[in-house]
């Protein structure tokens, strides 16, 4: 098999594992998801998982990274685009907060997913908070103001609202921080 076909197969397998893992984590929760569950859902053998990932923690980290990493370039494009500061702030948070929120919150174990990320993988969460702070600070032009905005955004999510409710709350908040 050519090296190119092998790389393509590996990429497809990795994507299938991550998709299956995300579904399992959101359905059963992190603690109750096994590598066997992920392998069955990905329709591969458990040993093939170990060719791509060391363990369940490694898979969970990759699921989180995949969920957020692809969004940063899009958010940076918003910064370079025309528009008011408020509109850009809303668009950045649409990409970084509302899109993943909408993807995850209908699942039975969505709250567990977010909680596990912050409790078991604080270094992963910290990396994403730093990136979000950088993007927010580029718009609000103050680190302190950006930190307060982000803390307020965290508060908007506390009761796990529907996406439309969270969107409206975010709009109200953005009007206060970037009138």
C-alpha positions as CSV (number, residue, x, y, z in Angstrom):
1,X,0.0,0.0,0.0
2,X,1.3,3.4,-0.9
3,X,2.4,5.8,1.9
4,X,-0.3,8.3,0.8
5,X,-3.1,5.7,1.1
6,X,-1.8,4.5,4.4
7,X,-1.8,8.1,5.8
8,X,-5.3,8.6,4.4
9,X,-6.5,5.4,6.0
10,X,-4.9,6.4,9.3
11,X,-6.5,9.8,9.2
12,X,-9.9,8.2,8.5
13,X,-9.4,5.7,11.3
14,X,-8.4,8.5,13.7
15,X,-11.5,10.6,12.8
16,X,-13.7,7.5,13.3
17,X,-12.3,6.9,16.7
18,X,-12.7,10.6,17.8
19,X,-16.3,10.7,16.4
20,X,-17.2,7.4,18.2
21,X,-15.5,8.6,21.4
22,X,-17.3,11.9,21.5
23,X,-20.6,10.1,21.0
24,X,-19.8,7.7,23.8
25,X,-18.6,10.4,26.2
26,X,-21.7,12.4,25.6
27,X,-24.0,9.4,25.9
28,X,-22.5,7.5,28.8
29,X,-20.2,10.0,30.5
30,X,-16.4,9.9,30.7
31,X,-16.2,7.5,33.6
32,X,-18.6,4.9,32.1
33,X,-17.1,5.0,28.6
34,X,-14.7,2.2,27.9
35,X,-12.3,1.7,25.1
36,X,-14.4,-1.3,24.1
37,X,-17.4,1.0,23.7
38,X,-15.4,3.4,21.5
39,X,-14.0,0.5,19.4
40,X,-17.5,-1.0,18.9
41,X,-19.0,2.4,17.9
42,X,-16.0,3.1,15.6
43,X,-16.4,-0.4,14.1
44,X,-12.7,-1.2,14.7
45,X,-10.8,-3.5,17.1
46,X,-9.5,-2.2,20.4
47,X,-5.9,-2.8,19.5
48,X,-6.3,-0.4,16.6
49,X,-7.2,2.3,19.0
50,X,-3.8,1.9,20.7
51,X,-2.1,2.5,17.4
52,X,-3.5,6.1,17.5
53,X,-3.9,6.8,21.2
54,X,-2.2,5.8,24.5
55,X,-5.4,5.6,26.6
56,X,-8.8,7.0,27.2
57,X,-7.4,10.3,28.6
58,X,-5.4,10.8,25.3
59,X,-8.6,10.2,23.4
60,X,-10.6,12.6,25.5
61,X,-8.0,15.3,25.1
62,X,-8.0,14.8,21.3
63,X,-11.8,15.1,21.3
64,X,-11.6,18.4,23.1
65,X,-8.8,19.6,20.9
66,X,-10.8,18.7,17.7
67,X,-13.9,20.5,19.1
68,X,-12.0,23.8,19.6
69,X,-8.8,24.0,17.6
70,X,-10.5,24.2,14.2
71,X,-12.5,27.2,15.4
72,X,-9.6,29.5,16.3
73,X,-8.6,30.4,12.7
74,X,-12.2,31.2,12.0
75,X,-12.4,33.4,15.0
76,X,-9.1,35.2,14.0
77,X,-10.6,35.8,10.6
78,X,-13.5,37.6,12.3
79,X,-10.9,40.0,14.0
80,X,-9.6,40.9,10.6
81,X,-13.0,41.5,9.0
82,X,-14.9,44.7,8.9
83,X,-17.6,45.4,11.5
84,X,-18.1,47.0,14.9
85,X,-16.4,45.7,18.0
86,X,-19.7,44.4,19.4
87,X,-20.5,42.5,16.2
88,X,-17.1,41.0,16.1
89,X,-17.3,40.0,19.8
90,X,-20.6,38.3,19.2
91,X,-19.3,36.5,16.1
92,X,-16.2,35.3,17.9
93,X,-18.3,33.9,20.7
94,X,-20.7,32.4,18.3
95,X,-17.8,30.4,16.9
96,X,-16.1,29.6,20.2
97,X,-19.0,29.2,22.5
98,X,-22.4,28.9,20.8
99,X,-21.5,26.5,18.0
100,X,-19.9,23.9,20.4
101,X,-22.7,24.5,22.9
102,X,-25.3,23.7,20.3
103,X,-23.4,20.6,19.3
104,X,-23.1,19.2,22.8
105,X,-25.9,20.4,25.0
106,X,-28.6,18.1,23.7
107,X,-26.6,15.0,24.8
108,X,-27.4,13.2,28.1
109,X,-23.9,13.7,29.5
110,X,-23.0,17.1,28.1
111,X,-22.6,18.7,31.5
112,X,-20.3,15.8,32.5
113,X,-18.3,16.4,29.4
114,X,-17.5,20.1,30.3
115,X,-17.0,19.2,34.0
116,X,-14.5,16.3,33.2
117,X,-12.6,18.7,30.9
118,X,-12.0,21.2,33.7
119,X,-11.5,18.7,36.5
120,X,-9.3,16.0,34.9
121,X,-7.7,18.0,32.1
122,X,-7.0,21.5,33.5
123,X,-4.0,22.0,31.2
124,X,-6.2,21.5,28.1
125,X,-8.8,23.9,29.5
126,X,-6.2,26.4,30.4
127,X,-4.8,26.4,26.9
128,X,-8.2,27.1,25.5
129,X,-8.9,29.9,28.0
130,X,-5.6,31.5,27.0
131,X,-6.6,31.4,23.4
132,X,-10.0,32.8,24.1
133,X,-8.5,35.5,26.3
134,X,-6.2,36.5,23.4
135,X,-9.1,36.8,21.0
136,X,-11.3,38.6,23.4
137,X,-8.5,41.0,24.4
138,X,-7.9,41.8,20.7
139,X,-11.4,43.2,20.6
140,X,-11.9,44.7,24.1
141,X,-8.3,46.1,24.2
142,X,-7.9,45.4,27.9
143,X,-6.8,42.2,29.7
144,X,-8.8,43.0,32.8
145,X,-12.0,43.9,30.8
146,X,-11.5,40.7,28.8
147,X,-11.1,38.6,31.9
148,X,-14.3,40.1,33.4
149,X,-16.2,39.5,30.2
150,X,-15.0,35.9,30.1
151,X,-16.0,35.3,33.8
152,X,-19.4,36.8,33.0
153,X,-19.8,34.5,30.0
154,X,-19.0,31.5,32.3
155,X,-21.9,32.7,34.5
156,X,-24.2,32.8,31.6
157,X,-23.8,29.1,31.2
158,X,-24.2,28.1,34.8
159,X,-27.8,26.8,34.4
160,X,-27.1,25.0,31.1
161,X,-29.6,27.1,29.1
162,X,-30.8,26.3,25.6
163,X,-28.6,27.7,22.8
164,X,-31.1,30.4,21.9
165,X,-31.3,31.6,25.6
166,X,-27.5,31.6,25.8
167,X,-27.2,33.5,22.6
168,X,-29.6,36.2,23.9
169,X,-27.7,36.5,27.2
170,X,-24.5,36.8,25.2
171,X,-26.0,39.6,23.1
172,X,-27.0,41.5,26.3
173,X,-23.6,41.1,27.7
174,X,-21.8,42.2,24.6
175,X,-23.9,45.3,24.5
176,X,-22.6,46.2,27.9
177,X,-18.9,45.5,27.2
178,X,-18.8,46.8,23.6
179,X,-21.6,49.3,23.1
